[in-house]
């Protein structure tokens, strides 16, 4: 008799995922990006454009390079180029004053840094920008950062994985000793700084270096800044963490290619039937408005139209049509079936490109006619730049439809980056100001209003000084320039070291030089006269006078040191100099 019990398979034990351990380099990176997150909030969101934003970008690149060197990550040429472009375009914040262009530059720098990390971690879908560039961009900006969005806090508060290594213990000990030394030196450093602040030049330097005025910020505001800095740090660290552990390894070229082939469901007949009505509408529009369009190319104003009406009528509608054409071409690329040489698809996209180029040329010619009559403004410059960039992209797309040897995506990226660089580093506000001032000084009969000067800001100050004293300018323009300079000197103050901007620096120099050349001695000593140049001198040159004439501070410093020495040695205190 067999008394053995039947075999019972043991229940499967739950698989406990292994707790991820972070290296010392990752922990230091987490701490660094947390501090940089606070710097980002203060420099980008709650500060004017200036040197602070440029310093933030370079600090972020330096921290990234240090982490890559410690983690033995060797970036490829594309990653190095992306990082170099990020640092190069960050100089725009110092080059031009705060404007919409600086906002787009900030967005561009953030996208380039994200792509720099993405390329450095070698997690790209394809080696070179091509048919999956849009998916690569979405993966870099959204998928990778949010795949490890919560990895910041475990990296900060867990022990390092290689804590037993001798080198890491030495590094931790070194960091601890450095922090201890900094804590011990805090009090004597504060005492020495407070004692040396009697000098006006040194005090002005401290005011410029610490222009954030942190002691004047309330505790609640500081708490808000810290809370807002945490998501920024989580985003940056999540990008690095996902790349190091392969969190988005599933998005590869093979899977993306299968998804693209599955989305191509529109037959050739459907594509042609959908494109023909749009192309017929374009053809009918061009035939009906042929004389209207040719007048723009010939520089002749049509009858019953003013320059403003001719330039603005239908302009924004044309821009919307161009964007629509680009969207239609992209949708055809995504959903149209590919069979053989795809002649029908290529012809349809090529016709859309040709129609878009004609509309672009018409809009540009109309805008140039308007500029020749009424001058330049920043919106007109940005509009012309946008139209030219769109035209170049459509030319590349048309070339791609003609020849398969043309690599559209890399060429379009290069063109867009080059055009954006030309716009950013050309200092468009200064070009607009110089162009209009030259036309006014040449006796063209133009009149510049006050809103025009205020729109350009600091870039218009040197030309406003020139117009104020130019005899060819009309009285209204000189009066508006004088009022603008008065308001600029009255309300615009130096933001300090972190807000330094080259355009604003040149504006202050031009204003001070003009005032020194115009003012007499009684005007400089009279503050209650109400004269415009004298009032402007009291506002703009007050801080500069301390730096320009430091002998007064040196004299008071000598008397101060002499008084201390006399007290120590027992001699009576020397008489003080008379005030003033």
C-alpha positions in Angstrom: 0.0 0.0 0.0 1.4 3.3 -1.1 0.9 5.9 1.6 2.8 8.6 -0.3 0.9 11.8 -0.7 0.4 13.3 -4.2 2.9 15.8 -5.3 1.7 19.4 -4.9 3.5 22.0 -6.9 4.5 24.9 -4.6 2.9 28.2 -5.2 5.1 30.5 -7.2 6.8 33.1 -5.1 6.1 36.7 -6.1 9.0 38.2 -8.0 10.3 41.2 -6.1 11.9 43.6 -8.4 15.4 44.5 -7.6 15.8 47.8 -6.0 17.7 50.1 -8.3 20.9 51.5 -6.9 22.4 54.8 -8.0 26.1 55.5 -8.3 27.8 58.4 -6.6 28.0 60.3 -9.9 24.2 60.0 -10.4 23.6 61.2 -6.8 25.9 64.2 -7.4 24.1 64.9 -10.7 20.7 64.8 -8.9 22.0 67.4 -6.3 23.4 69.6 -9.1 20.3 69.6 -11.2 18.2 70.4 -8.2 20.3 73.5 -7.6 20.2 74.3 -11.3 16.4 74.0 -11.3 16.3 76.8 -8.8 18.7 78.8 -11.0 16.4 78.1 -14.0 13.3 79.4 -12.2 15.0 82.6 -11.2 16.9 83.2 -14.5 14.2 82.3 -17.0 10.9 82.8 -15.4 11.4 85.6 -12.8 14.2 87.6 -14.3 14.8 89.7 -17.5 16.9 88.3 -20.3 20.5 88.8 -19.7 23.8 87.2 -18.6 22.1 85.0 -16.0 20.4 82.9 -18.7 23.6 82.4 -20.5 25.4 81.4 -17.3 22.7 78.9 -16.6 23.1 77.2 -20.0 26.9 77.0 -19.6 26.6 75.7 -16.0 24.1 73.1 -17.2 26.5 72.0 -20.0 29.4 72.0 -17.6 27.6 69.7 -15.1 26.5 67.4 -18.0 30.1 67.2 -19.3 31.4 66.4 -15.8 28.8 63.7 -15.3 29.6 62.2 -18.8 33.3 62.2 -18.0 32.8 60.4 -14.7 30.3 57.9 -16.1 32.6 57.3 -19.1 30.0 58.4 -21.6 31.7 59.3 -24.9 29.4 61.6 -26.9 29.4 61.2 -30.7 29.9 64.1 -33.2 26.2 64.8 -33.4 25.9 65.2 -29.6 28.9 67.5 -29.5 27.4 69.6 -32.3 24.0 69.8 -30.4 25.8 70.9 -27.2 27.9 73.5 -29.0 24.8 74.9 -30.7 23.1 75.2 -27.3 26.0 77.2 -25.8 26.3 79.3 -28.9 22.6 80.3 -29.1 22.6 81.1 -25.3 24.8 84.1 -26.2 21.7 85.7 -27.7 20.5 86.6 -24.2 23.5 88.9 -23.8 23.4 90.2 -27.4 19.8 91.5 -27.7 17.4 92.9 -25.1 14.4 91.0 -23.8 12.0 90.3 -26.6 9.9 87.7 -28.3 13.1 86.5 -30.0 14.7 85.8 -26.6 11.7 83.7 -25.7 12.0 81.6 -28.8 15.7 81.4 -28.2 15.1 80.0 -24.7 12.7 77.4 -26.2 15.3 76.5 -28.8 18.1 76.1 -26.2 16.0 73.8 -24.1 15.1 71.6 -27.1 18.8 71.5 -28.2 19.9 70.5 -24.7 17.3 67.8 -24.6 18.5 66.5 -28.0 22.1 66.8 -26.8 21.4 64.4 -23.9 19.4 62.2 -26.2 22.2 61.9 -28.7 24.8 61.5 -25.9 23.0 58.5 -24.4 22.8 56.9 -27.9 19.2 56.0 -27.6 18.2 57.3 -31.0 15.7 55.5 -33.3 17.9 56.1 -36.3 21.6 57.2 -36.5 20.9 60.2 -38.7 17.8 62.5 -38.9 15.5 61.0 -41.5 12.0 59.6 -41.8 11.8 59.0 -38.0 13.0 62.5 -36.9 9.5 63.4 -35.6 9.4 60.3 -33.4 13.0 60.9 -32.3 12.0 64.4 -31.1 8.9 63.2 -29.3 11.0 60.4 -27.6 13.6 62.9 -26.5 11.3 65.6 -25.2 8.5 63.5 -23.7 9.1 59.8 -23.5 12.6 59.7 -21.9 12.2 62.4 -19.2 8.8 61.2 -18.0 9.8 57.5 -18.1 12.1 58.2 -15.1 10.4 61.4 -13.8 10.4 60.2 -10.2 14.0 58.9 -10.1 15.3 62.2 -8.6 14.3 61.5 -5.0 15.6 57.8 -4.8 18.9 59.1 -6.2 19.1 61.7 -3.5 18.1 59.7 -0.5 19.5 56.2 -1.1 23.0 54.9 -0.5 25.3 54.8 -3.6 25.6 51.4 -5.2 29.4 51.5 -5.1 29.8 52.9 -1.7 32.3 50.2 -0.6 34.8 51.2 -3.3 37.8 53.0 -1.9 37.7 55.8 -4.5 34.1 56.6 -3.7 34.7 56.6 0.0 37.5 59.1 -0.6 35.3 61.2 -2.8 32.5 61.3 -0.2 35.1 62.2 2.5 36.5 65.0 0.3 33.1 66.4 -0.4 32.2 66.3 3.3 35.4 68.1 4.3 34.8 70.8 1.6 31.3 71.4 2.9 32.6 71.5 6.5 35.2 74.1 5.5 32.6 76.2 3.7 30.4 76.1 6.8 33.2 77.1 9.1 34.2 80.0 6.8 30.7 81.4 6.4 30.8 83.6 9.5 34.3 85.1 9.1 33.6 85.7 5.4 30.4 87.5 6.2 32.3 89.7 8.8 35.1 90.5 6.3 32.6 91.4 3.6 30.6 93.7 5.9 33.9 95.4 7.0 35.1 95.9 3.4 31.7 97.3 2.2 32.7 100.8 3.4 34.3 101.2 -0.1 31.8 102.4 -2.7 33.3 100.5 -5.6 33.4 97.2 -3.7 29.8 97.7 -2.5 28.7 98.4 -6.0 30.4 95.2 -7.2 28.6 93.2 -4.5 25.3 94.8 -5.5 25.9 93.8 -9.1 27.0 90.2 -8.3 24.1 89.5 -6.0 21.4 91.3 -8.0 18.8 88.7 -7.2 18.2 90.5 -3.9 17.5 87.2 -2.1 17.2 88.8 1.4 14.4 91.0 0.1 12.4 88.1 -1.1 9.8 86.8 1.3 9.8 83.3 2.7 6.7 82.4 0.8 8.2 83.5 -2.5 11.3 81.5 -1.9 9.2 78.5 -1.1 7.3 78.9 -4.3 10.6 79.1 -6.2 11.9 75.9 -4.6 8.7 74.0 -5.3 8.8 75.1 -8.9 12.4 74.1 -9.2 11.7 70.5 -8.2 9.8 69.5 -11.5 12.6 71.1 -13.6 15.2 69.0 -11.8 13.0 65.9 -12.1 12.7 66.5 -15.8 16.5 66.9 -16.4 17.5 64.0 -14.2 14.8 61.8 -15.6 16.3 62.4 -19.1 19.7 61.2 -17.9 18.3 58.3 -15.9 16.2 56.9 -18.7 19.1 57.0 -21.0 21.4 55.2 -18.6 19.1 52.3 -17.9 17.4 52.0 -21.3 13.9 52.9 -20.2 12.7 53.6 -23.7 14.6 50.8 -25.5 11.4 49.5 -27.1 11.2 52.5 -29.5 13.6 51.2 -32.2 13.7 51.6 -36.0 12.1 48.3 -36.7 9.0 48.9 -34.5 8.7 52.4 -35.8 8.9 51.2 -39.4 6.1 48.7 -38.8 4.0 51.3 -37.2 4.5 53.6 -40.1 3.6 50.9 -42.6 0.5 50.1 -40.7 -0.6 53.8 -40.8 -0.3 53.9 -44.6 -3.9 53.1 -45.4 -4.9 55.6 -48.0 -4.9 54.2 -51.6 -3.6 56.3 -54.5 -7.1 57.0 -55.8 -8.1 58.5 -52.5 -5.0 60.7 -52.4 -5.6 62.0 -55.9 -9.3 62.6 -55.3 -8.5 64.6 -52.1 -5.8 66.7 -53.7 -7.4 67.6 -57.0 -10.1 70.0 -55.5 -7.5 71.9 -53.5 -5.2 72.3 -56.5 -8.1 73.5 -58.7 -9.0 76.1 -56.1 -5.3 77.3 -56.2 -5.4 77.5 -60.0 -8.6 79.4 -60.1 -7.3 81.8 -57.4 -4.1 82.5 -59.3 -6.0 83.1 -62.6 -8.6 85.5 -61.1 -6.0 87.5 -59.1 -3.2 87.5 -61.8 -3.1 91.3 -62.2 -3.4 91.7 -58.5 -0.3 89.5 -57.9 1.8 90.9 -60.7 1.4 94.4 -59.3 3.2 93.3 -56.2 6.2 92.0 -58.2 6.4 95.1 -60.3 6.2 97.4 -57.3 3.1 99.2 -58.5 0.2 99.9 -56.1 -3.1 98.6 -57.5 -6.0 101.1 -57.9 -8.3 101.8 -55.0 -5.7 100.4 -52.6 -3.5 102.1 -50.0 -0.2 100.6 -49.0 -1.5 99.4 -45.7 -4.6 97.8 -47.2 -2.6 96.2 -50.0 0.0 94.7 -47.7 -2.3 93.5 -45.0 -5.3 92.3 -47.1 -5.2 88.6 -47.1 -1.6 88.4 -45.7 -2.5 86.4 -42.6 -4.8 84.2 -44.7 -1.9 83.4 -47.0 0.2 82.4 -43.9 -2.6 80.1 -42.8 -2.7 78.6 -46.3 1.0 77.9 -46.2 0.7 76.2 -42.8 -2.2 74.2 -44.2 -0.2 73.1 -47.2 2.6 71.9 -45.0 0.2 70.0 -42.9 -1.4 68.4 -45.9 2.1 67.3 -47.2 2.9 65.8 -43.9 -0.4 63.9 -43.7 0.1 62.5 -47.2 3.6 61.4 -46.2 2.1 59.5 -43.1 -1.1 57.9 -44.5 -0.6 57.5 -48.2 0.3 54.0 -49.5 3.7 53.5 -51.1 3.6 51.5 -54.2 6.3 51.5 -56.9 7.7 54.9 -57.6 4.7 56.7 -55.9 4.4 59.1 -58.9 0.9 60.3 -58.0 2.0 61.2 -54.4 5.1 63.0 -55.6 3.1 65.0 -58.2 0.5 66.1 -55.6 3.1 67.1 -53.0 5.1 68.9 -55.7 2.1 70.9 -56.9 1.3 71.9 -53.3 4.9 73.1 -52.9 4.7 75.1 -56.2 1.5 76.8 -55.1 3.0 77.5 -51.7 6.1 79.1 -53.3 3.9 81.4 -55.5 1.9 82.5 -52.4 5.1 83.1 -50.4 6.7 85.2 -53.2 3.5 87.3 -53.4 3.3 87.9 -49.7 7.0 88.8 -49.5 6.7 91.3 -52.4 3.7 92.9 -50.8 5.5 93.3 -47.5 8.6 94.7 -49.2 6.4 97.3 -51.0 4.9 98.2 -47.6 8.4 98.5 -46.0 9.6 100.8 -48.7 6.7 103.1 -48.0 6.5 103.1 -44.2 9.8 101.6 -43.0 10.7 98.6 -40.8 9.2 97.3 -37.6 9.9 94.1 -35.6 6.7 92.3 -36.7 7.6 93.0 -40.3 11.1 91.7 -39.9 9.9 88.5 -38.2 7.2 88.1 -40.9 9.7 88.4 -43.7 12.0 86.0 -41.9 9.2 83.4 -41.5 8.2 83.7 -45.1 11.7 83.2 -46.4 12.3 80.2 -44.1 9.1 78.6 -45.3 10.0 79.2 -48.9 13.4 77.5 -48.4 11.8 74.5 -46.8 9.2 74.2 -49.6 12.1 74.4 -52.1 13.9 71.5 -50.4 10.6 69.5 -50.3 10.1 70.2 -54.0 13.7 69.0 -54.7 13.0 65.9 -52.7 10.0 65.1 -54.9 12.1 65.5 -58.0 15.1 63.6 -56.9 15.5 60.9 -54.2 19.1 61.8 -53.6 18.0 64.9 -51.7 17.9 64.2 -47.9 15.0 66.5 -47.0 15.0 66.2 -43.1 18.8 67.0 -42.5 18.7 69.8 -45.1 15.6 71.3 -43.7 17.0 71.2 -40.1 20.2 72.8 -41.2 18.3 75.6 -43.1 16.0 76.3 -40.1 18.9 76.4 -37.6 20.9 78.6 -39.9 18.0 81.0 -40.5 17.2 81.2 -36.8 20.9 81.9 -36.1 20.9 84.7 -38.7 17.7 86.2 -37.1 19.0 85.9 -33.6 22.6 87.2 -34.0 21.7 89.9 -36.5 20.1 92.0 -33.7 16.9 92.7 -35.5 15.8 95.6 -33.2 19.1 97.4 -33.9 18.7 96.9 -37.7 15.2 98.3 -37.6 16.2 101.3 -35.6 19.2 102.1 -37.8 17.2 101.6 -41.0 14.4 104.0 -40.0 16.8 106.6 -38.5 18.8 106.7 -41.7 15.6 107.2 -43.7 14.5 110.1 -41.4 17.9 111.7 -41.5 18.1 111.5 -45.3 15.0 113.8 -45.5 12.5 111.2 -46.7 9.7 112.9 -44.7 9.1 110.1 -42.3 7.8 110.7 -38.8 8.5 108.2 -36.0 6.0 108.1 -33.2 6.7 107.4 -29.5 5.3 103.8 -29.7 7.9 102.9 -32.3 10.7 103.8 -29.9 9.1 102.0 -27.0 8.7 98.9 -29.1 12.4 98.7 -29.8 13.5 99.6 -26.3 17.2 99.8 -25.6 18.2 99.2 -29.2 16.6 102.5 -30.2 18.5 104.6 -27.7 21.6 105.4 -29.8 19.5 106.2 -32.8 17.1 108.3 -30.7 20.0 110.3 -29.5 21.1 110.9 -33.1 17.5 111.9 -34.2 17.2 114.3 -31.3 20.1 116.3 -32.6 19.7 115.9 -36.3 18.4 119.0 -38.2 16.9 116.9 -41.0 14.5 115.2 -38.6 11.1 116.8 -38.2 10.0 118.4 -35.0 7.6 115.6 -34.1 10.2 113.0 -34.4 12.7 114.9 -32.3 10.1 115.5 -29.6 9.1 111.8 -29.5 12.8 110.8 -29.3 13.4 113.2 -26.5 10.4 111.9 -24.5 11.4 108.3 -25.1 15.0 109.0 -23.8 13.5 110.8 -20.8 11.2 107.9 -20.0 14.0 105.3 -20.6 16.4 107.1 -18.2 13.7 107.6 -15.6 12.2 104.1 -15.5 15.0 101.8 -16.7 17.5 100.9 -14.1 20.6 98.7 -14.2 19.6 95.2 -13.2 23.0 94.2 -12.1 25.4 91.4 -13.1 22.9 88.7 -13.9 20.8 91.0 -16.0 23.7 92.4 -18.1 22.8 92.9 -21.7 25.0 94.4 -24.4 22.2 96.4 -26.0 21.2 97.9 -22.7 24.9 98.6 -21.9 25.3 100.4 -25.2 22.1 102.4 -24.5 23.4 103.6 -21.2 26.7 104.6 -22.7 25.1 106.5 -25.5 22.7 108.3 -23.1 25.5 109.2 -20.7 27.8 110.4 -23.5 25.0 112.6 -25.0 24.2 114.1 -21.6 27.9 114.9 -20.8 28.3 116.6 -24.2 25.0 118.6 -23.8 25.1 119.7 -20.1 26.8 122.7 -18.6 28.2 123.0 -15.1 25.2 124.8 -13.6 22.9 122.2 -15.0 24.9 119.4 -13.4 24.7 121.0 -9.9 21.0 121.9 -10.1 18.6 119.0 -9.4 15.5 121.1 -8.9 15.7 122.9 -12.2 13.4 120.4 -13.9 15.6 120.5 -17.1 15.4 117.2 -19.0 19.1 116.5 -19.4 19.9 117.4 -15.8 17.1 115.1 -14.5 18.4 112.3 -16.7 21.9 112.8 -15.4 20.8 112.4 -11.8 19.1 109.0 -12.7 21.6 107.4 -15.0 25.0 108.6 -13.9 24.6 108.4 -10.1 26.0 104.9 -9.8 28.6 105.5 -12.6 30.0 108.5 -10.9 31.0 106.4 -7.9 33.0 104.2 -10.2 34.3 107.0 -12.4 35.6 109.1 -9.5 36.7 106.6 -6.8 39.0 109.2 -5.1 36.2 110.3 -2.8 35.8 106.8 -1.4 39.5 106.4 -1.1 39.7 109.6 1.0 37.0 108.5 3.4 38.6 105.1 3.6 41.9 106.7 4.6 40.3 108.8 7.3 38.4 105.7 8.6 41.7 103.7 8.9 43.4 106.7 10.4 40.7 107.0 13.1 41.0 103.3 14.0 44.8 103.5 14.3 44.6 106.6 16.4 42.1 104.8 18.8 44.5 101.9 19.1 47.6 103.9 19.6 46.0 106.3 22.1 46.3 109.5 20.1 43.4 111.8 19.7 41.2 111.3 16.7 42.0 113.5 13.8 39.4 116.0 12.8 37.0 114.9 10.1 36.9 116.8 6.8 33.9 119.1 6.2 30.9 117.5 4.6 30.8 117.8 0.9 
